Amino acid sequence: MPIDYDKLKNWHFPDLEHRYEAKDTILYALGVGCGADPVDRTELPFVYEDGLKALPTMAVVLGYPGFWLKDPNTGVDWRKVLHGEQGLVIHKPLPATGTVIGRTRVTEIVDKGPGKGALLLSERDVVDKASGDLLATLTSTTFIRGEGGFGGPSGPTPEPHPLPERAPDEAVDLKTLPQAALIYRLSGDYNPLHADPDVARGAGFERPILHGLCTYAVAGRAILKACCGNDPARLRRLDVRFSAPVMPGETIRTEIWRDGGVISFRARVVERDVVVLTNGLAEVG
C-alpha cells in the first residue's frame, strides 16, 4: 500500500511534556561515554550532581515522540526505515533539570521514485515549560527504503555540508563501552536492535549495534572537547549525515576542520577504518 502523502504530511503529534531529573541528565552523559577518565575535571560536570550541566546533544532525547512510524496507521513499513541525517540548533543551554515540551511536525515527504524510496523530513522544538523559552530545534531526515512512487514532490532535498579537501586540523579518539547501547537505551530509545542479539542478527548484524544518536553524541563530545573547552554554552549547532553503524566497544575518531566558528567534521571507527558519520557541521561561539 503506497504512502498517503497528505495523511503522513499532516500527522498529528500532541505536545509531549517531559520532566527530567539530575539522574536522567547523568545517565544520558554516561550512556555517551562521559566520565571514562575519573580525573578529567572538564567532564565531571556532566556526570556529577555538584555543578551539573547537560550535554547539548541531550536535546535529542527530550520531548521525543517515540518510534511513531511503527504505528500501522502511518502506512509505512517500519522495518524499511533508516535514520539518514540529524540536525540540532541550540537556542539556549539546556537546564540540568527541568520540564520541557516537545513539539514535533512533519515538514516534507520527498518521493525519490518507484523502488527508490522516500525521504521524510521532520522537526521538533524543545521548549522550557516554565519560561516558554525555545531551547532547541531538532531536524531529522528519515529514509524509507523502497516506498517511493506515491506521487509526492521530488524535492528539494537538504544539501549535505561539504567537507574541506585539506587534511583534518585535528582528531579526537573516544572509545565506546561494550555496554554503551544498553546504557544509552535507558534514555528513551528501546529499539531491540540495540539490545537483543537475535533481533540484530535478523537485521543482518552479527551483534547489537550502537544507536546512531549515541554515535552522534560521541562526535558532539569530541567537538565540545576540542573546540569549546567542554563548555556546553559554546556549542550552537551540530548537523551530521549517518553513513555506517558502530558496534559497542569500538573507538570513534572524530576528524575536525576549523574555519573560525564553523567546524566541519566526520567520524570513523578506528578498528575497521569505516566512516560512520560524514558531512558534519558544527557552529561554536
PyMOL commands that set and color helices and strands:
alter all, ss='L'
color gray80, all
select helices_A, chain A and resi 5-9+22-31+44-47+56-61+68-70+72-74+78-80+180-187+192-194+197-202+212-227+232-234
alter helices_A, ss='H'
color red, helices_A
select strands_A, chain A and resi 16-20+81-90+98-111+118-128+134-144+170-175+235-242+251-259+262-269+274-284
alter strands_A, ss='S'
color yellow, strands_A
deselect
rebuild
show_as cartoon
